[in-house]
């Protein structure tokens, strides 16, 4: 198993692919909050090595109202 040497605190990291073709690499949930789910094509959870479900994307985008 390969360890993520850049993620020592256990923070979840994501790659966000936008429908316009843009890609944001290794961002935290704070960078995703406030985005519109309709603008996101897919999200990859780098830390857990899995694709994020649509309902999880909606929840990540809503986090800004709770902060």
C-alpha positions as CSV (number, residue, x, y, z in Angstrom):
1,X,0.0,0.0,0.0
2,X,1.3,3.4,-1.0
3,X,1.1,6.1,1.7
4,X,0.3,9.7,0.8
5,X,3.3,11.5,2.2
6,X,1.8,14.9,1.6
7,X,-1.3,14.2,3.7
8,X,-0.1,13.7,7.2
9,X,-3.1,15.1,9.0
10,X,-5.7,12.9,7.4
11,X,-7.3,15.7,5.5
12,X,-9.4,14.5,2.6
13,X,-8.2,15.7,-0.8
14,X,-10.2,15.8,-4.0
15,X,-9.7,16.3,-7.7
16,X,-12.6,18.2,-9.2
17,X,-13.3,18.0,-13.0
18,X,-15.6,20.8,-14.2
19,X,-18.0,20.5,-17.2
20,X,-16.1,23.3,-19.0
21,X,-13.0,21.1,-19.0
22,X,-11.1,22.6,-16.0
23,X,-9.5,20.5,-13.4
24,X,-8.7,21.4,-9.8
25,X,-6.1,18.9,-8.3
26,X,-5.8,18.0,-4.6
27,X,-8.2,20.5,-3.1
28,X,-9.9,20.3,0.3
29,X,-13.6,20.4,1.0
30,X,-13.3,24.1,1.7
31,X,-12.3,24.8,-1.9
32,X,-15.4,22.9,-3.1
33,X,-17.9,24.5,-0.8
34,X,-19.9,27.3,-2.5
35,X,-19.5,25.7,-6.0
36,X,-22.6,24.8,-8.0
37,X,-23.0,21.1,-8.4
38,X,-24.3,21.5,-11.9
39,X,-20.9,23.0,-12.9
40,X,-19.1,19.8,-11.7
41,X,-18.7,16.8,-14.0
42,X,-17.1,14.5,-11.4
43,X,-15.1,14.5,-8.2
44,X,-12.3,12.0,-7.3
45,X,-11.5,11.5,-3.6
46,X,-7.7,11.2,-3.8
47,X,-7.3,10.2,-0.2
48,X,-9.7,7.3,-0.4
49,X,-9.0,6.5,-4.1
50,X,-12.7,6.5,-5.1
51,X,-15.2,8.5,-7.2
52,X,-17.5,10.7,-5.1
53,X,-21.2,10.1,-5.5
54,X,-23.6,12.8,-6.6
55,X,-25.2,13.3,-3.2
56,X,-21.8,13.7,-1.7
57,X,-20.9,16.4,-4.2
58,X,-24.1,18.2,-3.3
59,X,-23.2,18.0,0.4
60,X,-19.7,19.2,-0.3
61,X,-21.0,22.2,-2.2
62,X,-23.5,23.1,0.7
63,X,-20.8,23.2,3.4
64,X,-20.3,26.9,2.9
65,X,-23.6,27.7,4.5
66,X,-22.5,25.8,7.7
67,X,-19.1,27.5,8.1
